[in-house]
Amino acid sequence: MKNILDGRWWPAALAASLAACSQMPAATPIDLAAPTAYKETDAGWKPAQPAEADARGEWWKVFGDAELNRLESQALLANQDLQVAAARVEEARGWLQAAEGEAGPRLDAGFGATRQKSSPDSQRLPAGSQGPTQTLWRAGLSASYEVDLFGRLEARRKSAQADERRSEALLHSVQLALQADVAQTYFHCRAQDEEWRKVSQAEQLREQAWRLAQKRRAAGEVSELDEARSRTELSLARQERLALEAARAADEHKLAVLVGQSPESFALQAHSARPAAPEIPAGLPSDLLERRPDIAAAEQAMAAANARVGVARAAFFPSLSLTGAGGFESGGLGELMKWSSRTFVLGPLVGTALTLPLLDGGGRRGELTAAQAQYREQAAHYRQQVLNAFREVEDGLADVRSATRQLAEQDAAMAAAQRAASLSRRQYQEGLVSYLEVIEAERTALEAERMQARLEGGRSEALVGLIRALGGGWGTPGTLPAPDHA
């Protein structure tokens, strides 16, 4: 026993006895009471799993649009918000590496000279005499190591590890938001293309009607009032077309920024084909907790806050640091590397320190209180994030169901309105109705056609919103670009 406690072995013995005394609270699962099914699952929606051959993470490919696929790929490579999130992952990994390095030994090398003059009194010399002057040259190594007695360093490492995982989840969240924004903006542009096509066709028809009214007025078949009304309808159609072109340009500019280009260098060619309406498997409610990156980020933030409680608790307990130095010391540079100039210092003389905090004015208690409050904050944020996720899925299911039903009704309404407009034009040419009835029928038909285009785009946007609410469909996040260090 004497050999163990003779002054050289007691730090290791004490470290071995206390190393397992971690102060980090045990992680307790959060009771979320997840629902067993979604409420908005009628009208054909049911939990399902996709085929294994489906592209995992590339959920936008279910729409079968090559242009959308190209834009999504370009956005993943060039979007600057995504680059910012990727850089934050690298930053978090750096802090984790620093926390892991803090738990290991440190070794430093040094070289230099000191010149010192001692006072006469310190040398017990008579008053008025000169104290000795000495120059010392030193070269050597110093080592230090902090024994993690109460788990402070381990808690800090776990906190940094959770922060690193949180930054990765946030990166995937930014990626998912970007993909959804690209798809929704793209489908909105396509809906505007279709609406523009309808308005342009109406403009052409109204121009023909105006020219016909001019001819009939010249022949005395109609009054000046009919000609003026037809000219007014033509101007209104042109105004609507110009407004659509301005709105389409704004969405194109937004899409350019999303894919990492300046608006003047980006162009999306007009295309008015009807978008596909794929069936999206909703999945089980419990799957949502594993699929959504924002929930994963909130969970890791909670884990990091829990680890920081352990760091704050460990500050109340002793800390043990082991240090030592060895090398060469001489009065002249020429003798510095001689074997006789070697020197070393170990043990309490150079800072082996078992430090016990006694009084700090409540500073440590305040830090612990703040860490515990931060953990409760993150736990509440996690619960709220889960509740919002379930709400967003329910909203998405309801939006898709409503858009599908509205579009079916609108198809029938549009066909009827087009038929009515055609009949009114024929009856007007035969002199059976006034031009006011023609105008009203054509306005109704055009509005029905425009509403159909909006609903088709809205249904695609609702599908994208549902996929986003489900955490990116059913796959895992795709490979992300490395941050640009240039």
C-alpha positions as CSV (number, residue, x, y, z in Angstrom):
1,M,0.0,0.0,0.0
2,K,2.9,2.4,0.7
3,N,4.2,2.0,-2.8
4,I,0.8,3.0,-4.2
5,L,0.5,6.1,-2.1
6,D,4.1,7.3,-2.1
7,G,3.4,10.4,-4.1
8,R,3.8,9.0,-7.5
9,W,0.9,6.6,-7.8
10,W,-1.9,8.4,-6.0
11,P,-3.1,10.5,-9.0
12,A,-3.6,7.3,-11.1
13,A,-5.3,5.5,-8.2
14,L,-7.7,8.4,-7.6
15,A,-8.4,8.8,-11.3
16,A,-9.3,5.1,-11.6
17,S,-11.7,5.3,-8.7
18,L,-13.5,8.4,-9.9
19,A,-13.4,8.1,-13.7
20,A,-16.8,6.4,-13.9
21,C,-18.6,9.2,-11.9
22,S,-20.2,10.8,-14.9
23,Q,-22.6,13.7,-14.0
24,M,-24.5,13.6,-17.3
25,P,-28.2,12.8,-16.8
26,A,-29.4,9.6,-18.3
27,A,-31.3,10.2,-21.6
28,T,-35.0,9.5,-21.1
29,P,-37.3,9.0,-24.1
30,I,-40.0,11.6,-24.7
31,D,-43.6,10.2,-24.5
32,L,-45.2,11.5,-27.7
33,A,-48.4,9.4,-27.9
34,A,-48.0,9.1,-31.7
35,P,-51.3,8.4,-33.5
36,T,-51.8,4.9,-35.1
37,A,-53.3,6.3,-38.3
38,Y,-53.8,9.5,-40.1
39,K,-57.2,11.2,-39.9
40,E,-57.3,12.4,-43.5
41,T,-57.0,9.0,-45.2
42,D,-60.3,8.6,-47.0
43,A,-60.8,9.0,-50.8
44,G,-58.3,6.2,-51.6
45,W,-55.4,7.3,-49.3
46,K,-53.9,4.4,-47.3
47,P,-50.6,3.6,-45.6
48,A,-48.3,2.0,-48.1
49,Q,-44.6,1.2,-48.8
50,P,-43.0,1.9,-52.2
51,A,-41.2,-0.7,-54.3
52,E,-37.7,-1.4,-53.3
53,A,-36.5,-0.4,-56.8
54,D,-37.8,3.2,-56.4
55,A,-35.0,5.8,-56.3
56,R,-34.5,6.5,-52.6
57,G,-34.4,10.2,-51.8
58,E,-35.1,11.4,-55.4
59,W,-38.8,11.7,-54.7
60,W,-39.4,14.3,-57.5
61,K,-38.9,11.6,-60.1
62,V,-42.4,10.2,-59.4
63,F,-43.7,13.1,-61.5
64,G,-41.9,11.8,-64.6
65,D,-40.7,15.3,-65.7
66,A,-37.2,15.5,-67.2
67,E,-37.0,19.2,-66.9
68,L,-37.9,19.0,-63.2
69,N,-35.2,16.3,-62.7
70,R,-32.6,18.6,-64.3
71,L,-33.5,21.5,-62.1
72,E,-33.4,19.5,-58.9
73,S,-30.0,18.1,-59.7
74,Q,-28.7,21.6,-60.5
75,A,-30.1,23.0,-57.2
76,L,-28.3,20.3,-55.2
77,L,-25.0,21.4,-56.8
78,A,-25.3,25.1,-56.8
79,N,-27.8,26.4,-54.3
80,Q,-26.0,28.7,-51.8
81,D,-28.3,28.1,-48.8
82,L,-27.4,24.4,-49.2
83,Q,-23.7,25.3,-49.3
84,V,-24.1,27.3,-46.1
85,A,-25.8,24.3,-44.3
86,A,-23.0,22.0,-45.6
87,A,-20.3,24.4,-44.3
88,R,-22.1,24.3,-40.9
89,V,-21.7,20.5,-40.9
90,E,-18.0,20.9,-41.4
91,E,-17.9,23.4,-38.6
92,A,-19.7,21.1,-36.2
93,R,-17.3,18.3,-37.2
94,G,-14.4,20.6,-36.4
95,W,-15.8,21.3,-32.9
96,L,-16.3,17.6,-32.3
97,Q,-12.7,16.9,-33.3
98,A,-11.6,19.7,-30.9
99,A,-13.7,18.1,-28.0
100,E,-12.2,14.7,-28.7
101,G,-8.7,16.1,-28.7
102,E,-9.3,17.9,-25.4
103,A,-9.7,14.5,-23.7
104,G,-6.2,13.3,-24.8
105,P,-2.7,14.3,-23.7
106,R,-1.1,17.5,-24.9
107,L,2.6,17.7,-25.9
108,D,4.4,21.0,-26.7
109,A,7.9,21.9,-27.6
110,G,9.7,25.0,-26.6
111,F,13.0,26.9,-27.1
112,G,14.1,30.3,-25.7
113,A,16.3,32.3,-23.4
114,T,15.6,34.3,-20.2
115,R,17.8,36.9,-18.6
116,Q,17.3,37.6,-14.9
117,K,18.8,40.0,-12.4
118,S,18.3,39.1,-8.7
119,S,17.8,41.8,-6.1
120,P,20.5,42.2,-3.3
121,D,18.0,41.4,-0.6
122,S,16.9,38.1,-2.2
123,Q,20.6,37.0,-2.1
124,R,21.2,38.4,1.4
125,L,23.8,40.9,0.2
126,P,24.7,44.2,1.8
127,A,22.6,47.2,0.9
128,G,24.0,49.0,-2.2
129,S,25.6,46.0,-3.7
130,Q,24.7,44.5,-7.1
131,G,22.7,41.4,-7.4
132,P,23.8,38.6,-9.8
133,T,22.7,38.6,-13.4
134,Q,22.0,35.2,-15.0
135,T,21.1,34.1,-18.6
136,L,19.5,30.7,-19.0
137,W,18.8,28.9,-22.3
138,R,16.1,26.2,-22.4
139,A,14.9,23.7,-24.9
140,G,12.5,20.9,-24.1
141,L,9.1,19.3,-24.2
142,S,6.1,19.8,-21.9
143,A,3.2,17.4,-21.5
144,S,-0.2,17.8,-19.8
145,Y,-3.2,15.6,-19.3
146,E,-6.5,16.2,-17.6
147,V,-8.0,13.1,-15.9
148,D,-11.8,13.0,-16.6
149,L,-12.8,12.4,-13.0
150,F,-16.5,13.2,-13.2
151,G,-17.2,12.9,-16.9
152,R,-16.8,16.6,-17.8
153,L,-14.8,15.9,-20.9
154,E,-17.0,13.0,-22.0
155,A,-20.1,15.1,-21.6
156,R,-18.5,17.8,-23.7
157,R,-17.6,15.3,-26.3
158,K,-21.2,13.9,-26.4
159,S,-22.5,17.4,-26.6
160,A,-20.3,18.2,-29.6
161,Q,-21.3,14.8,-31.2
162,A,-25.0,15.6,-30.8
163,D,-24.4,19.1,-32.3
164,E,-22.6,17.5,-35.3
165,R,-25.6,15.1,-35.8
166,R,-28.0,18.0,-35.5
167,S,-26.1,20.0,-38.1
168,E,-26.3,17.0,-40.5
169,A,-30.1,16.7,-39.9
170,L,-30.5,20.4,-40.5
171,L,-28.6,20.0,-43.7
172,H,-31.0,17.4,-44.8
173,S,-33.9,19.6,-43.8
174,V,-32.5,22.5,-45.9
175,Q,-32.1,20.0,-48.7
176,L,-35.7,18.8,-48.5
177,A,-37.0,22.4,-48.3
178,L,-35.0,23.3,-51.3
179,Q,-36.2,20.3,-53.3
180,A,-39.8,21.1,-52.4
181,D,-39.4,24.8,-53.3
182,V,-37.9,24.0,-56.6
183,A,-40.7,21.6,-57.5
184,Q,-43.5,23.8,-56.3
185,T,-42.2,26.9,-58.1
186,Y,-41.7,24.8,-61.2
187,F,-45.3,23.5,-61.1
188,H,-46.5,27.0,-60.5
189,C,-44.7,28.2,-63.6
190,R,-46.2,25.3,-65.6
191,A,-49.7,26.3,-64.4
192,Q,-49.1,29.9,-65.5
193,D,-47.9,28.6,-68.9
194,E,-51.2,26.8,-69.3
195,E,-53.2,29.7,-68.1
196,W,-51.3,32.0,-70.4
197,R,-52.1,29.7,-73.3
198,K,-55.8,29.9,-72.5
199,V,-55.8,33.7,-72.2
200,S,-53.9,34.0,-75.4
201,Q,-56.4,31.8,-77.2
202,A,-59.2,34.0,-75.7
203,E,-57.4,37.1,-76.9
204,Q,-57.2,35.8,-80.4
205,L,-60.9,34.9,-80.4
206,R,-61.8,38.3,-79.1
207,E,-59.7,40.0,-81.7
208,Q,-61.6,38.1,-84.3
209,A,-64.9,39.1,-82.7
210,W,-63.9,42.7,-82.7
211,R,-62.9,42.7,-86.4
212,L,-66.2,40.9,-87.2
213,A,-68.1,43.6,-85.2
214,Q,-66.3,46.3,-87.2
215,K,-67.4,44.6,-90.5
216,R,-71.0,44.1,-89.3
217,R,-71.3,47.7,-88.1
218,A,-70.0,49.0,-91.5
219,A,-72.7,46.8,-93.1
220,G,-75.3,48.2,-90.7
221,E,-76.0,44.9,-89.1
222,V,-75.0,45.9,-85.5
223,S,-74.7,49.1,-83.5
224,E,-71.6,51.0,-82.5
225,L,-72.3,49.7,-78.9
226,D,-71.5,46.1,-80.0
227,E,-68.2,47.2,-81.6
228,A,-67.2,49.1,-78.5
229,R,-68.0,46.2,-76.2
230,S,-66.0,43.8,-78.3
231,R,-63.0,46.2,-78.3
232,T,-63.3,46.4,-74.5
233,E,-63.2,42.6,-74.1
234,L,-60.1,42.5,-76.4
235,S,-58.3,45.0,-74.2
236,L,-59.2,43.2,-71.0
237,A,-57.8,39.9,-72.4
238,R,-54.6,41.6,-73.4
239,Q,-54.3,43.1,-69.9
240,E,-54.7,39.7,-68.3
241,R,-52.1,38.2,-70.6
242,L,-49.6,40.9,-69.7
243,A,-50.3,40.4,-65.9
244,L,-49.7,36.6,-66.3
245,E,-46.4,37.3,-68.1
246,A,-45.2,39.5,-65.3
247,A,-46.1,36.9,-62.6
248,R,-44.5,34.1,-64.7
249,A,-41.3,36.2,-64.9
250,A,-41.2,36.7,-61.2
251,D,-41.5,32.9,-60.6
252,E,-38.8,32.2,-63.2
253,H,-36.5,34.6,-61.3
254,K,-37.2,32.8,-58.1
255,L,-36.5,29.5,-59.7
256,A,-33.2,30.8,-61.0
257,V,-32.0,31.7,-57.5
258,L,-33.1,28.3,-56.2
259,V,-30.9,26.5,-58.7
260,G,-28.0,28.9,-58.0
261,Q,-28.1,31.1,-61.1
262,S,-28.6,34.8,-61.7
263,P,-32.0,35.6,-63.2
264,E,-30.6,37.1,-66.4
265,S,-28.7,33.9,-67.2
266,F,-31.7,31.5,-66.6
267,A,-34.7,30.7,-68.8
268,L,-37.4,28.2,-68.4
269,Q,-39.1,27.5,-71.7
270,A,-42.9,27.7,-71.7
271,H,-44.6,24.3,-71.5
272,S,-48.3,23.7,-70.9
273,A,-48.6,19.9,-70.7
274,R,-50.8,18.6,-68.0
275,P,-48.6,17.5,-65.0
276,A,-48.7,13.9,-63.8
277,A,-50.6,13.1,-60.7
278,P,-48.7,10.2,-59.0
279,E,-50.1,8.3,-56.0
280,I,-47.9,9.1,-53.0
281,P,-47.8,6.4,-50.3
282,A,-48.5,8.1,-47.0
283,G,-46.6,5.7,-44.8
284,L,-47.4,5.0,-41.1
285,P,-47.5,7.8,-38.6
286,S,-44.7,6.3,-36.6
287,D,-42.5,6.3,-39.7
288,L,-42.7,10.1,-39.7
289,L,-40.5,10.4,-36.6
290,E,-37.7,8.5,-38.3
291,R,-38.1,10.2,-41.7
292,R,-38.3,13.9,-41.1
293,P,-34.9,15.6,-40.8
294,D,-36.3,18.5,-38.7
295,I,-37.5,16.1,-36.1
296,A,-34.1,14.4,-36.1
297,A,-32.4,17.8,-35.6
298,A,-34.7,18.7,-32.7
299,E,-33.9,15.3,-31.1
300,Q,-30.2,15.9,-31.4
301,A,-30.5,19.4,-30.0
302,M,-32.2,17.9,-27.0
303,A,-29.3,15.3,-26.6
304,A,-26.7,18.1,-26.8
305,A,-28.5,20.1,-24.2
306,N,-28.7,17.0,-21.9
307,A,-24.9,16.6,-22.3
308,R,-24.3,20.2,-21.4
309,V,-26.2,19.6,-18.1
310,G,-23.5,17.0,-17.4
311,V,-20.7,19.6,-18.1
312,A,-22.4,22.0,-15.8
313,R,-22.7,19.4,-13.0
314,A,-19.1,18.3,-13.3
315,A,-18.0,21.8,-12.6
316,F,-19.0,21.3,-9.0
317,F,-16.5,18.5,-8.5
318,P,-12.7,18.4,-8.3
319,S,-10.5,18.4,-11.5
320,L,-7.2,16.7,-11.8
321,S,-4.5,17.8,-14.3
322,L,-1.1,16.0,-14.7
323,T,1.8,18.0,-16.1
324,G,5.5,17.6,-16.6
325,A,8.4,19.1,-18.5
326,G,11.8,17.8,-19.6
327,G,14.7,19.0,-21.7
328,F,17.9,21.0,-21.4
329,E,18.9,24.1,-19.5
330,S,22.2,25.9,-19.5
331,G,23.8,29.3,-19.0
332,G,25.2,29.4,-22.5
333,L,23.9,28.4,-25.9
334,G,26.9,26.3,-26.7
335,E,26.4,24.1,-23.7
336,L,22.6,23.7,-24.1
337,M,22.6,20.3,-25.7
338,K,25.1,18.6,-23.4
339,W,24.0,15.6,-21.5
340,S,25.0,17.4,-18.3
341,S,22.4,20.2,-19.1
342,R,19.4,17.9,-18.9
343,T,16.6,18.8,-16.6
344,F,13.1,17.7,-15.8
345,V,10.3,18.5,-13.4
346,L,7.4,16.2,-12.6
347,G,4.6,16.2,-10.0
348,P,3.2,19.0,-7.8
349,L,6.0,21.4,-8.4
350,V,4.9,22.1,-12.0
351,G,1.1,21.9,-11.6
352,T,-0.2,18.4,-10.9
353,A,-3.4,20.0,-9.5
354,L,-6.4,18.5,-7.8
355,T,-8.6,21.6,-7.8
356,L,-11.8,21.7,-5.7
357,P,-14.1,24.6,-6.3
358,L,-15.2,26.2,-3.0
359,L,-16.7,29.7,-3.7
360,D,-17.6,31.4,-7.0
361,G,-20.5,33.7,-6.1
362,G,-23.1,31.3,-7.5
363,G,-21.6,31.2,-11.0
364,R,-21.6,27.4,-11.3
365,R,-25.1,27.2,-9.9
366,G,-26.3,29.7,-12.5
367,E,-24.6,27.8,-15.3
368,L,-26.3,24.6,-14.2
369,T,-29.7,26.3,-13.9
370,A,-29.3,27.7,-17.4
371,A,-28.2,24.3,-18.8
372,Q,-31.2,22.5,-17.2
373,A,-33.6,25.2,-18.6
374,Q,-32.1,24.8,-22.0
375,Y,-32.7,21.1,-21.9
376,R,-36.4,21.7,-21.0
377,E,-36.6,24.2,-23.8
378,Q,-35.2,21.7,-26.4
379,A,-37.5,18.9,-25.1
380,A,-40.6,21.2,-25.5
381,H,-39.3,22.2,-29.0
382,Y,-39.0,18.5,-29.9
383,R,-42.6,17.8,-28.8
384,Q,-43.9,20.8,-30.7
385,Q,-41.9,19.8,-33.8
386,V,-43.5,16.4,-33.8
387,L,-47.0,17.8,-33.4
388,N,-46.4,20.2,-36.3
389,A,-45.2,17.3,-38.4
390,F,-48.4,15.3,-37.9
391,R,-50.4,18.4,-38.6
392,E,-48.6,19.1,-41.8
393,V,-49.1,15.6,-43.0
394,E,-52.9,15.8,-42.2
395,D,-53.0,19.2,-44.0
396,G,-51.2,17.7,-47.0
397,L,-53.5,14.7,-47.3
398,A,-56.5,17.0,-47.1
399,D,-55.1,19.4,-49.7
400,V,-54.4,16.7,-52.2
401,R,-57.8,15.1,-51.7
402,S,-59.5,18.5,-52.1
403,A,-57.5,19.5,-55.1
404,T,-58.3,16.1,-56.8
405,R,-62.0,16.5,-56.2
406,Q,-62.1,20.1,-57.3
407,L,-60.3,19.3,-60.5
408,A,-62.8,16.6,-61.4
409,E,-65.7,19.0,-60.9
410,Q,-63.8,21.8,-62.7
411,D,-63.3,19.5,-65.8
412,A,-67.1,19.1,-66.1
413,A,-67.7,22.8,-65.5
414,M,-65.2,23.8,-68.1
415,A,-66.7,21.5,-70.7
416,A,-70.1,23.0,-70.1
417,A,-68.9,26.6,-70.1
418,Q,-67.1,26.0,-73.4
419,R,-70.2,24.5,-74.9
420,A,-72.3,27.5,-73.7
421,A,-69.8,30.0,-75.2
422,S,-69.8,28.2,-78.6
423,L,-73.7,28.2,-78.7
424,S,-73.9,31.9,-77.8
425,R,-71.5,32.9,-80.5
426,R,-73.5,30.9,-83.1
427,Q,-76.8,32.4,-81.9
428,Y,-75.4,35.9,-82.0
429,Q,-74.3,35.4,-85.6
430,E,-77.8,34.3,-86.4
431,G,-79.2,37.3,-84.6
432,L,-80.9,35.4,-81.8
433,V,-79.1,36.9,-78.8
434,S,-77.4,40.1,-78.0
435,Y,-73.6,40.5,-77.8
436,L,-73.9,40.9,-74.0
437,E,-74.8,37.2,-73.7
438,V,-71.8,36.3,-75.9
439,I,-69.5,38.3,-73.6
440,E,-70.9,36.7,-70.5
441,A,-70.6,33.2,-71.9
442,E,-67.0,33.7,-73.1
443,R,-66.0,35.3,-69.8
444,T,-67.4,32.3,-67.9
445,A,-65.6,29.8,-70.3
446,L,-62.3,31.6,-69.9
447,E,-62.5,31.7,-66.2
448,A,-63.3,28.0,-66.1
449,E,-60.3,27.2,-68.2
450,R,-58.0,29.4,-66.1
451,M,-59.4,27.8,-62.9
452,Q,-58.7,24.4,-64.3
453,A,-55.1,25.4,-65.1
454,R,-54.7,26.7,-61.5
455,L,-56.2,23.6,-60.0
456,E,-53.9,21.3,-62.0
457,G,-50.9,23.3,-60.8
458,G,-52.3,23.4,-57.3
459,R,-52.7,19.7,-57.1
460,S,-49.1,19.1,-58.1
461,E,-48.0,21.7,-55.5
462,A,-50.2,19.9,-52.9
463,L,-48.5,16.6,-53.8
464,V,-45.1,18.2,-53.3
465,G,-46.3,19.7,-50.0
466,L,-47.4,16.2,-48.8
467,I,-44.1,14.7,-49.8
468,R,-42.3,17.4,-47.9
469,A,-44.5,16.8,-44.8
470,L,-43.7,13.1,-45.0
471,G,-40.0,13.9,-44.8
472,G,-39.1,13.6,-48.5
473,G,-41.4,10.8,-49.5
474,W,-40.1,7.4,-48.3
475,G,-36.4,7.4,-49.1
476,T,-33.3,8.6,-47.3
477,P,-31.7,12.0,-48.1
478,G,-29.5,11.9,-51.2
479,T,-25.8,12.5,-51.4
480,L,-25.0,16.2,-50.7
481,P,-22.3,18.3,-52.3
482,A,-19.2,19.1,-50.3
483,P,-19.0,22.7,-49.2
484,D,-17.0,25.0,-51.5
485,H,-13.8,26.1,-49.6
486,A,-12.7,28.4,-52.4
